[in-house]
């Protein structure tokens, strides 16, 4: 961890880890509980951005019907501007288990009141 205060480091790190755990377990409500109700979320599959819990719910539901993504946080760091950079190992399979992607990407988060406000993906 770097430049965020220690109390926020622990809190934000916990939110991030729980969000990934819930996503990978397909526990949609638990994942959404880690986000602001007006969250801005990238649509990594179709492009653009989805908004709010309903937008993320619809997007992930469509996504999980088409592919089986699994993302594991490898490193969590502050970027010096108040955002959090998470290096993730992303593995994506088709519904039959065929490997489609196995790569590292960065997820950049903004937080508000200790909940995820927005996320962007950097390859």
N, C-alpha and C positions, 0 to 999 in steps of 0.2 A: 504494500500500500504506500501511497505517497501523500500528496499535499492536503487532503481533506482532514479535518480535525479527527482525532482518534475516536471520539464517541460516534461521529458520523461514519467513519470507516467501518466500524463494527456493525452499525445499523444498516448501512447501505450494502455492505458485503453480504449481510444476511438476507436482505431483500432480493439481491441479485441471485444468490444461490437458491433461494426458495422459488423464485420465478422460473429458473431453468429446471429445477427438480419437478415442479408442477407441470411445466410444458412437456417435458419428456415422459411424464406419467399420464399425460392427457387429462390432467385435472384442471380443466379450464377455469372454473370459479376460483380456485386457489391461485392460479397464475394472475387472473384479473385483479385479485385482491392486492397484488403488489403494485398496481398501476393507479394513477389518477383517473377519475371517471372520464376526463376529457383527453386522455392519452393520445399522442400522435405516434402511429406505428407504421413502419415501412412494409409495403406489400412486396416482399422479395420474389414472389412467384410471378405476379402479373404486372408489377411496376406501380408506382404511385404511392400513396399514403392512405391508410385507413384511420378513422377517428373514433375515439370513445370505446367503451367496453363493447358496445354492440358491433362496431366495426371490426374490432379485433376478434370477437367471437365468430362472426360470419366468415372472416378471412381464414382463421385457423380451422374452422369446421370444413370449409372447402378444401384447404390444403391437406388436411389429414385424410380426406377421402381420396386424394390423388397420389400422395406420397407419404412416406414414413420418415420424417426428419427427427434427428436426435442431435442435440447440441450440448456440449459439456464445457463449462468455463475452465480455462487453463490458467489465466492470470487476470487479476482485477487491479487496475491502477487509475489514479486521478490524472487528468491531462493538464492541470495547471489553470484551467479556465472554469473550473467548477463542474466539469463533466467527468464521467467515469468511462474508461475504456476497458472492455472485456474482450480478451483474446479467447476465441472459442474454437473447439474442434467440432466441425459440422460433418455429420454422416447422413446422407439421404439415400433411401432405398425406395424402389417402386413397391406397389402393393404385394408383389410376389417375392419380395426380398432381394431383388437384383440391385446391386450397388450402383447408384447414379452419381454420387458425389462423395468425396472424402477429402476435406480441405480445412485449412485454418482461415478464419475471417475475424474481423474486429466488429464488435457491437459498441456503439457510442451512445451512452445514456445521459439524459438530463433528469434531475430529480427535483421534486417540489414536495415539501413537507414529508420527506423520507419515503416518498413513493415515486415510481417511474412516471415522468412527465412526457418523455419522448425517447425514441431510439432511432438510430440510423445504422446502416450496414456499410462497412468499408472492406473491400476485398484486398 
